């Protein structure tokens, strides 16, 4: 899966709590500081006005007494009372001071209110857009996206990004589900229509109801039954209810058995299966189910990559796992279809011809079985052409407890 490239973070975005606290505290502290500054400015201007009325000699004498009033306290108070007024020495706030303070508070209340609303608007707007988008998704409009502004807290930005990803995934899931239902109906209808048509022909006397005709009907019904069984197995695996009977067994032994089973088909298709045998640790797996995986991968190569004329099987041990690789030399698939080949009813219709058959459920079943064993099935493109399937399973000691719990469930 392709990794998303993200821009390097130069600065960590503030959290929602820090984002709110920083802005509200900034408004509160800024308002208090500004009111205090204006009150100081009022007294500063008043003092400068009184000093401007004093004679130069009195102003110089007051400057000296202001630094050391104890040298002549009576003269200091005389100057203050004469030029500043008797009320200047009163420590209580005067009526004018209260009026000015109240006036400043009345001015700053609407300013703080407006700034607070402006600060909270990005959050409110983003939450409203999220609510509206969530309503659209709940009504079936999958794929709905919302813009992600920069001036929002990190939590809200992450929530918006995750919502967009979720919405796109729902849209893709709905599209794949509809596509899968159409393909499923087509796959089930083909053998059923053929069987019904053949039976109707026998009823109408068009065909003689002999053994040959009955076998043709039976073949179509068997194909229909196989499709139903494959769908049932796939759904059991998706639900985590696939019944496993694990044993300690070497994967090379299972591969050898499936190669012997497919030898006539490989000879007929002109494909040489090259088995690079080596000693590998035993894995605690269900031999039948894992054998089914190997059989699907080999059969897939015979169906779609026969023109490469070879299928190479190798092993790679990297504790605690064993990886079995199936490398063919066929035409391969386009990059955009590489991961989709594990989707139900998907065939490699572009470079691997459809006429070779298959329902499109083999590879999804193989991956589901591997995941039921807590393993992996992945695919890569060969540099020389063709595909490389990798089956990765845990060795016995690491896998025993996990698989035992899976069986008990």
N, C-alpha and C positions, 0 to 999 in steps of 0.2 A: 504494500500500500504506500502510495506516495506521501511523503512527509510535507507538511505545510511549512513554508519558509516564513519566519517572523522577523520583524525588524528588531535589532538589539535595543534593549531598554537602557536608556541613559539615566532615567530617574524613576524611582518607584512611585506609582500613583497612590495618593492618599486613600485610606479606607473611608467607608461611608461615615462612620462615627467621627473620625478625625476631620473629614471634609466638612461636616456640619459644625462641629465644635470650633474649628479654626475660623470659619466665616462668621458665626454668631458671636464668638468672643472678640473677634476683630472689630465687628460693628459696635459691640458694647464698650470695649476699651477705647476705641477710637472716638466714640461719642463723648465719653467722660473726659478724655484728654482734651478734646476740642472745646467742651463747655468750660473746663478749668482754664484753658488758655484764653478764652474770651473774657472770663471774669478777671484774670490777671491783666489782660490788655486794657480792660476798663479802668482798673486802679492805676496802671502804668500811665495811661493817657491823662488821668486826673492829676496824678503827681506832677507830670511834666507841665501841665497847665498852671498849677499853683507855683511851681518853681519859676516859670516864665514871668510871673507877676512880681517876684521878689527883686529888690535891688541887688546889685552884684555883690556888695559887701555882706548883706544878710545871707545871700546864697552861699558865699564862701564860709561864713561863720557856721551855717547849718551843716555844711558838708563835714566840717571838723567835729562838731558836736554829735553828729550822727554816728561817727566812729567811736567817740568816747563821751557819751552823754553824762557819765558820772562826774565829769570835771565841772560842770555847771548845769545841774538838772533844771533849776528854775528858769534859766535863760533858754534852755532847749524847749521846755514846754511853752514858754512865752512866744517863741517864734512859731511853733506848731499851731498854737491857739490863734495867733494873730493872722497867719497867712492860710492855714488849712481849715480853720474853724473849730469851735469847741467840740462838735460832734465827732471829730476825727479821732480823738483819743478814746471814744467809747468802744469797748471790745465787742459789743453785740452788733449783729448785722442790722443795718438800717433798712428802712422801708424801701428805699430806692434799690438797695442790693437785692432784696427779695423780689422786687418787681422785675429787675433785669434777669435774675436767675430763672424766674418763672417764664419770662418771655423766651429765653433761650431754650428751656425745656419744651415749650409749646412748639417752637420752630423745629426742634430736632426729632420730636416724636413722629411726625409724618415722614421725615427724611429716613429715619431708622426703619419705619414700617415699609417704605417703598424699597429700600435697599434689601431688607429681609425677603420681601416677595421676589425681588429680582434674583436674589441668591438661590431661593428655593425653586424658582421656575424651571430650571433645567431638570431637576429631579422630578418635579410634578409632571412635566411634559413627557419625560421618558417613561414614567410609570403609566401614564395615560395611554401612551402608544403601545406599551407592553400589554395593557389590559385589552385594548381594542384588537391588537393582533392575536392575543390568546382567544378572544371571542371568535375571531374569524377562523382560527384553526379548529376550535371546538365545533364550528358549523360546517367543517369539511374543506375549508380553503387552505389546504396544505401548501407549503411553500411560501406563505406570507412572511415577509421580512420587514424589519424596522431599522431605521438609520441609527447609527451609533455615534453620537457626538463626542467630542473630546472633553468638554467641560462637565463631566459627570464623575462621581466616585468610581473606584476600581470595581467594587462589588456590582454596581449597577451596569457598568460597562461589560463585565464578565457575564452577568445575567442576560443582557441583550445579545451578546455573541452566542451564548449557549442556546438561547431561544431560536436564533436564526439557524444554527446548526440542526437543532431538533426539528424545526419546521421543514428544512430541506430534506432531512432523513425521512420524515413522514411522507413528504411528497414522493421521494424515490421509492419508499416502501409501497405506497399506494399504486404507483406506476408499475412496479415489479409484480405486485399482487394481481393487478388486472391482466398484465401480460401473461403471468403464470396461469391464471384461470382460463384465459383464451387458449393458451397452448395445451393445458390439461384437457380441456373440452375437445380440442382437435385430436389429441393423441388417443383419448378414450373413444371418440366417435368413429375413428377410422376402422379399427377391428370390429367394433360393434355393428357398424353399417354393413361391412362386408359379410359378417355372419348372418345378419338379418336378411340381406339381399339374397344370399345363397339359400337360406331356408325358405324364403318366400318363393324363389325359383323352383325349388323342389315341390312346394305345395301347389304351385300353379302348373306343374308338369313341364316346366322349361328344362329342369335338370332331373336326371334319374337319381333317386335317393339311394345310390349304391355306396360302397365303402369309400370310394375316392371322394365323393362329394361330402360325405360325413367327416372325413379326415380334414378336408379344407375348412369346414365349419369349426371343427375342433381346434385347428391351428389358430384361427382368429380368436376363439374364446380363450385359448391358452395365452395368446399375446395380451388380451385384455386382462386376464388374471395376473399376468406378470406385472403389468403396469400398476394394477391395484396393490399388489404386494409391495412393489417398490415404493409407492406413495405411502403406504402404511409404515414401512420401515423408516422412511425419511421423517415422517411426522413423529414416530416414537423416539428417534434420535434427537430431533429438535426439542422434544418435551423432556429429554433426559430419562426416558423410560425404556431404553433399548436394553434387552436382557443379554448379559454377557456371561460366559463361562470360561474365565481365564485360567490358563495353565502356563507353567514355565516352559517355554519352547524357543528354539532358535529361529530367527526370521529366515535364515538361509534355507532351512528345511522346508518351510512353507513355500518359499519362492521356487525351490526345486520341484515340489509337487505340482504347482500351477504351470510351470514350464512344460512338464511332462504331459499335463492335461491339454495344453494348447499347442503341443508340437504339430499335430496334423493340420490345424488351422493355420499355423505359422508357415508350414511348408506350402500349403495351398496359396497363401497370400504372397509367398516369396520373401518373407521376412526372416532374417537370421537373428535368433535371440542369443546374445552373448552374455553369459552368466559368469561374472568375476567372483568366484567363490572365495570365501575367506572365513576364518573362525570369528564369530561374533558372540558376545555375551547373550544369554537367554533373556527374553522379555516375557513378562507376565501378562499375556494377552489371550483373547479368545481366538484360537487357531482358525475356526471357521470364518469369523467375521474379518479377521486380518487377511485370510486367504481370499475372501471376497474382494477386499481392497486391491490386492495384488492382481487378481484376475481381471478386475475392471480396468486397471491401468494397462495391463498387457493387451487386453481386448481392444482398448481405446487406440493403442498404437497400431494394432493389426487393421483396424477399421479405417483410421484417418491418416496414418503415417506409413502405410505399406510401401509407398513409392520411395521412401528412404532406405528400404531393404535391410534395415538393422534396428535392433533394440538392445541397448546395453544396460545391464543391471549391475550396480556397484553398492558397496556398503561403506559407511563411515561411522566410526565409533568415537564419540566424544562424551565421556562420562558426565551425567548419568543417562545419556541417550544413545540410540542407534538410529542412523538415517539410511534408508534404502532409496537409491536414486534410479529412476527409469528414464533413460535418455534415448529419444528417437531422432531420426534424421529427416522427418517429414517436412511439409511446407510451413508448419507453425501457424500462428494466428497473429493478427494485428495487435499492437500494444493496447488499444482501447478495449479489446475483447479478452485480454489475458485473464483478468480476474473474474470476468463474467462467466467463464466456462464452468465455474462451480455453482452457478445458479440453475435451478430446475428448468428442464426443457430447453436449455440453450445448447445449440449445436454450432460447431465452427463452420458456419455456412459460407464464409468468404474463401478461406484458403483450404479448408478441409471439407470435401464435398459431402452433401447431405445424403446422396444416394447410397452411401455405405451403411446407412441404417442407424439404429439406436434411438432410444426414446428421449435422451437428454437428461436422464436421471442417474446415470452411472457415476459420474464424477461428484455430484452433490452427495450421493450415498456414501462414496468412498471417504469424502471429507468428514461427513457426519460420524462414520464409524471410527475414524482416527480421533476425532474430538471426544467421542464417548470413552476412548482409552486414555484421555488426557494427553493426546499426541497432536500432531499437526500434519496437514497435507498442503503443500504449496507447489507452485509452478513457476518456472523461469523459462526464458528463451535462450536457446543455445546460440553461441556466436556463429557456429557453422550451419545453423538452421535447425528447425525442429524445436521440440519442447523438452524440458527437464522437470519431471515430477519428483518431489522429495517427500518421503514418508518418514516422519520422525516419531519414535516411540521410546518410552523410558525402559531402562533395563530392569531386571527382576526385582532387585532389592528396593529400588526407589518406587516401584509401581505396585507392589503387592498389597499394601494397606489401602491405597487409593481404590484399586479395583475391587477389593473385598467390600469396602463400603458402598461402592456403586451397585454391586450385586444385591446387598442387603436392602437397598432402597427400592 
